[in-house]
Amino acid sequence: MNKLIATSAAAIVAGGLIAGGAFAGSTTVQTMPVKNVTGVTAGVMYVQKAVPNAKLGGPASSYFYLSNGGGKVSISKLVTKGFDGTQTVTITPPSGSTLIQGFATISGGDLGSMVIKSTQLTNSAYKINLSFPGEQGRQGTLTFRLQLSNG
């Protein structure tokens, strides 16, 4: 009888895990919008910009990413050790805005020529640490997406 109870309990637990997995798998995944969206949430702005390839893989540089002059992208000088290079891209929000979330991606280029090693988000900056393994191949386009709060 104890064996029957243990087997039934195991079947109930397994059934619960499967049902829970089916429920979790059926939830909708939402991605962050890639452009300014009006009417969604007051005081929230979405920004997506590509970092010019001419500014990556070389000397330090910076530029403003919003047309009103707010929001700055600073790119550190490429540091080479052996055949590998590293570089950090730091994105600061316009004055009066706070970063809520950030996302970075690389598209195009040769596979493995430029790799996002890590990202870090604080209220005042979003950092993207890049690696250039062997400094070989055509690098892709680095694109960042930010969600900003105006207040």
C-alpha positions as CSV (number, residue, x, y, z in Angstrom):
1,M,0.0,0.0,0.0
2,N,2.9,2.4,0.8
3,K,4.4,1.7,-2.6
4,L,1.0,2.6,-4.3
5,I,0.9,5.9,-2.4
6,A,4.5,6.8,-3.2
7,T,3.9,6.0,-6.9
8,S,0.7,8.0,-7.0
9,A,2.4,11.0,-5.3
10,A,5.2,10.9,-7.8
11,A,2.7,10.8,-10.7
12,I,0.8,13.8,-9.2
13,V,4.1,15.8,-8.8
14,A,5.2,14.9,-12.4
15,G,1.8,15.9,-13.7
16,G,2.0,19.2,-11.9
17,L,5.4,20.0,-13.3
18,I,4.2,19.2,-16.8
19,A,1.1,21.4,-16.4
20,G,3.2,24.2,-14.9
21,G,5.6,24.0,-17.8
22,A,2.8,24.1,-20.3
23,F,1.3,27.2,-18.5
24,A,4.7,28.9,-18.4
25,G,5.3,28.1,-22.0
26,S,2.0,29.6,-23.0
27,T,2.8,33.1,-21.7
28,T,3.3,35.9,-24.2
29,V,6.8,37.2,-24.6
30,Q,7.0,40.9,-25.3
31,T,9.9,42.7,-26.8
32,M,10.9,46.3,-26.2
33,P,9.6,48.6,-28.9
34,V,12.3,50.0,-31.2
35,K,10.9,53.5,-31.7
36,N,9.2,56.3,-29.8
37,V,5.8,55.0,-28.9
38,T,3.0,57.5,-27.9
39,G,0.2,56.7,-25.5
40,V,1.8,53.7,-23.9
41,T,3.2,55.1,-20.7
42,A,3.4,58.7,-19.8
43,G,7.0,59.9,-19.5
44,V,8.6,56.9,-21.1
45,M,10.7,57.1,-24.3
46,Y,12.2,54.4,-26.5
47,V,15.4,54.9,-28.5
48,Q,17.1,52.7,-31.0
49,K,20.3,53.8,-32.8
50,A,23.2,52.2,-34.6
51,V,26.8,53.1,-33.6
52,P,28.7,54.2,-36.7
53,N,31.3,51.5,-37.7
54,A,33.8,54.3,-38.3
55,K,33.8,55.0,-34.6
56,L,34.4,51.4,-33.5
57,G,37.7,49.5,-33.5
58,G,39.8,52.7,-33.3
59,P,40.6,55.8,-31.3
60,A,38.3,57.2,-28.6
61,S,35.4,59.2,-29.8
62,S,31.9,60.4,-28.9
63,Y,28.7,61.8,-30.4
64,F,25.2,62.8,-29.5
65,Y,22.6,60.2,-30.4
66,L,19.4,62.3,-30.2
67,S,18.7,65.1,-32.6
68,N,18.0,67.6,-29.7
69,G,21.7,67.2,-28.5
70,G,20.7,65.1,-25.5
71,G,22.1,61.6,-24.9
72,K,25.8,61.0,-25.5
73,V,27.7,57.9,-26.8
74,S,31.3,57.7,-25.6
75,I,33.6,55.1,-27.2
76,S,36.8,54.2,-25.5
77,K,40.1,53.7,-27.4
78,L,40.6,50.2,-28.7
79,V,43.0,48.4,-26.4
80,T,45.0,45.6,-27.9
81,K,46.6,42.7,-26.0
82,G,48.2,40.1,-28.2
83,F,46.0,39.8,-31.2
84,D,42.7,40.6,-29.4
85,G,41.2,44.0,-28.9
86,T,38.6,45.3,-26.4
87,Q,36.6,48.5,-26.4
88,T,33.8,50.0,-24.2
89,V,30.8,51.9,-25.5
90,T,29.1,54.1,-22.8
91,I,25.7,55.6,-23.5
92,T,24.4,58.3,-21.2
93,P,20.8,59.5,-21.3
94,P,19.7,63.1,-22.0
95,S,19.6,65.3,-18.9
96,G,16.4,64.8,-16.9
97,S,16.0,61.2,-18.1
98,T,16.8,58.0,-16.3
99,L,17.7,54.7,-18.0
100,I,15.1,51.9,-17.3
101,Q,16.5,49.2,-19.5
102,G,19.0,48.7,-22.4
103,F,19.7,46.1,-25.0
104,A,22.6,45.7,-27.5
105,T,23.0,43.6,-30.6
106,I,25.4,43.1,-33.5
107,S,24.1,42.4,-37.0
108,G,26.0,41.7,-40.2
109,G,29.8,41.4,-40.5
110,D,31.9,38.3,-40.2
111,L,30.9,35.8,-37.5
112,G,33.1,36.4,-34.4
113,S,34.8,39.5,-35.6
114,M,33.1,41.6,-32.9
115,V,31.5,40.1,-29.8
116,I,29.5,41.7,-27.0
117,K,31.3,40.4,-23.9
118,S,29.0,42.1,-21.3
119,T,26.6,44.9,-20.7
120,Q,25.9,46.9,-17.6
121,L,23.0,49.3,-16.7
122,T,22.8,51.9,-14.1
123,N,20.4,54.9,-13.8
124,S,23.0,57.1,-15.4
125,A,24.8,55.0,-18.0
126,Y,24.5,51.8,-20.2
127,K,27.9,50.2,-20.9
128,I,28.6,47.7,-23.7
129,N,31.9,45.9,-23.5
130,L,33.1,44.7,-26.9
131,S,35.8,42.2,-27.9
132,F,37.5,41.9,-31.2
133,P,39.0,38.4,-31.2
134,G,42.1,38.3,-33.3
135,E,41.0,41.6,-34.8
136,Q,40.1,39.8,-38.0
137,G,37.2,40.1,-40.4
138,R,34.5,42.7,-41.1
139,Q,32.9,43.9,-38.0
140,G,29.1,44.1,-37.8
141,T,26.8,47.0,-36.9
142,L,26.4,47.6,-33.1
143,T,22.8,48.7,-32.3
144,F,21.6,49.7,-28.9
145,R,18.0,50.1,-27.7
146,L,17.1,52.1,-24.6
147,Q,14.0,52.7,-22.6
148,L,14.2,56.1,-20.8
149,S,12.0,57.6,-18.2
150,N,11.5,61.4,-18.3
151,G,11.1,62.1,-14.7
